[in-house]
Amino acid sequence: MKKNELLHVHSLLLALARQFTERGVVSDEALDSYRETGVTPMSLRAARDDHVDAVLELATALGGSLDAADPTAGDDVDEADDGQPVVAESE
């Protein structure tokens, strides 16, 4: 992924994190590991690898908080014999 694309993904994830924090879906403390990176989407002079680390921290924090908020998430997904998710057909 090019740096400009990575910056765009970083911006989108941060916007999502802000909305989730405002709605109480994600706690502010859950994003501490992301903040410790010191890299934001506006850190244009930061190295690409620094943005990769920041995006991974942010995605991990968001995913972990969502899993913790709904421990039954994914339980209603049926799997075929090969372990792949089965898409329900509309009636």
Secondary structure, DSSP 8 states (H G I E B T S, - for coil): --HHHHHHHHHHHHHHHHHHHHHTSS-GGGGHHHHTT---TT-TTS-HHHHHHHHHHHHHHHHHHHHHH-TTTTTT--B-TTS-B------
